[in-house]
Amino acid sequence: MNISIKPIQKAKSLSDLAYEELVKRITRLELPPGSVLAERSLVEELGIGRTPVREALQRLAIEGLVVHRLNRGMFVSEVGITEIQEIYEFRSIIDGSACRLAAMRATKAQSDSLMEIHHALVAATEQDDIDAYVDANRDFYKVLANSVRNTFISETIPRIMNLHLRLWFLISERLGSWHSIAQAHEVMTRDVAEAIAERDADRAERAMKTYISQRHEDLRRAL
């Protein structure tokens, strides 16, 4: 008799919970750029102890979403022209290279997973489910990162996810809806998934870089 054993999932720590809640508020602009992050207030709002909140803020500072100003405290980082330029230049290089390498190295299971996630993105848009969309978006880049089989790239892609997710919401806010941006993203995920399945490295890289360039231009027009 075969017994299916599900892997045991590690319970999230209080620090993880505080981090995830703050990431959600910052990326979705509920805590807009420049907002004060008063530790005592966050402890009360989140119902979590001071140490987990402090650890979460430290993680966000490492990611670049939070800045510490001497004698003033913690603030949500600003979004300036220079930062936007640097983020999109970096993404074009890293994400573009990831797509190229994934087209050469991904397993069939990974390329199939990318296409399944693409369909999940489309379904989330049709159902107007932004939470499901964000989760699927994270899954897409996670599978892409793992497909590369390069430790440095696979660790870097998730690390910058929250920075460009905040820009994604900023574009959506300025343009009035997240659906039009989502549809353009879905074209990219479909093209990348197809190209990786077909081992077409040039097409995979081009699809990602074209999408990033378009989003950069959208944001420049929106600001």
N, C-alpha and C positions, 0 to 999 in steps of 0.2 A: 504493500500500500504506500503510495507516494503522499507525503504530507507537505503542503506548501507553507513555508514559514516566511512571514513578512519581516523585513528588516526592522529592527527596533529604532525608532526615531528619538534622537536626543531631545529632551525637554528644553525649551527655550529658557534662558536665564532672565532675570529681571532686567539686566543690562541690555539683552537682546530686545526685549519687549519695549523698553524705553527708546532704544535706537530706532526700531521699526516705526514707532508712532511718530517720532520726531522727523524721520525721513519722509514719512507720508505728508506731514504738515508742511515741511519745507519745500519738497518737490512740487506739491500741488498749490503752493503759494498761499496756503492758509497762514503760514509765517513768512511774509514777504521779505525780500532782501532788505537788510538793515534792521530787522526786528531785534529787539533786546531779548536775550535768553537768560532770564533771571532764574538761577538755580532753585531758590526757595519756591518760587511760583510754579516751576515745572514739577517739583516734588509734590506739591499740593494738587495740581491738575491731573497728573498721571497716577497719583496714588502709589508711587514707588519711592523707595528710600533714596537718600542723597547720594550714596555711593554708586548705585546703578545709573542714576541720571548723570552723574559726573563722568562715568565711564563712557556712556553713550555720547556725551558732548565731545569727549576726547576723540572718539572714533570719527565723528562728523568733522572735527577739525582736521584730522589727517586726510579725509576725503576732500576737504576744501569747501564744504557747505557751511562751516562755522569758523569764525575767526575770534581770537582772543585779543582784546585791546588793553594794553597795560593800564591799570588803575581804573578801567571802565567796565570790564566784564566781557561776557560772550555775546556775540551778535551773529545773526544769519549773514553770510557773506553777500556782498553786493554782486550784481551782474553788470559788468562794464564791457565796452567794445573790445578792449584788449583781451579780457578773459574769454569772451565769446569767440574771438578769432583763434586764440590758442587752443580752446577745447575742440573746435571743429577741425583745425589743422591736425591736431593729435588724433582725433577720431578717424579722419580720412586715411592717415598713415596706418594706424593700428588695426582698425576694423577692416579696411581694404585689404591689408596683408593677411588678416585672419581669414577672410573669404577666399583669397587665393590659395592659402595653405590648406584650408578645409576641403577645397575642391580636389586637392591632390591626396589628402590623408583621411578624410572622413570615412567611417564605416557606412555600410548600407543602412544599418539601424539608425545611425545619427542623421543621415540625409533624409530618411523617412520621417524621423522625429521632427526635423525642421519643417517639413511640409505639413505635418499634423498640427504643429503649433501655428503655422500660417493660417490654416483653416479655423483654429481656435480664435485667432485675432479677428478674422472676418466675422465669426459668429458673435464675438463680444461687441463689435461695432454695431451689428444689426440689432442686438439686444440692448444697446445703449448701456452696457455694463463696463464702466471705466475701471473698476477694481479687477475684473477678470482680464481686461485688456492689458493692464499694467503687469499683472502676474504672468500672462502669456508672453509679453514682451521680454520680461526678465528671463523666462525660460528659453526663449529663442537665442538670446545672446549667451546664455549659459551653455547650451548645447553647441553653439558655434565655437565658443572658447574652448570647450573640451575636444572638439573635432580637430583643432589645430595641432595638438600634441606638441606644444611648445610651452613650457612652464611659465616663462616670463609673459608671453602674450595672454595665456589663459588666466593668469592672475591679474593682469592689468585691465582687461575688458570689464569684469564685474566691478572693479574698483572705481571706474569712472562712470558707471551706469547712472548713479544718482545725479551727477552733475549734468549730464545731457538729458536726463529725464525731466529735470527742472526746466531746462531750456525748452523742451517739448511742450510742457504745460504753459510756459510763457508765450510761446508762439500761438498755441491754441487759444489762450485768453485774449491775446491781441487781435486774432482773426475772428473771434466770436464763437468758435466751436472746435471741439477736438476731432470731430468726425472727418473733416476734409484732410487733416493731417494724418489721421489714422489710415485713410484710404490710400494715400501716397506711400505710407509705411508698408501697407499690405502688398502693394505692387512690388516693392523692394524685397520683402521677405519671400514672396513667391518666386521672383526672378533668381534670388540667391539660392533658394532651396533647389530649384530646377537645375541651375548651373552646377551646383555641388554634386547633385545626383548624376549629372552628365559628365562630370570631371572637366568642366569648362572653366578653368581658372581665370582666364581673361574676362569672361562674362560675369563671373561671380564678383570679382574685384570691381569691375566697372559699375555693376548695379549698386553696390554699396556706396562707392564714391560719388556716384551721381545723386543718390538720395541725400547723402550728407551735404553735398554742395547746395542742393535745392533748399534744405532746411536752414542752412546758414544764410542763404539769400532771403528766405522768408523772414527770418528773425531780424536781419538788417533792415528790411522794409518796415517791419512792425515796430521797431524801436524809434 
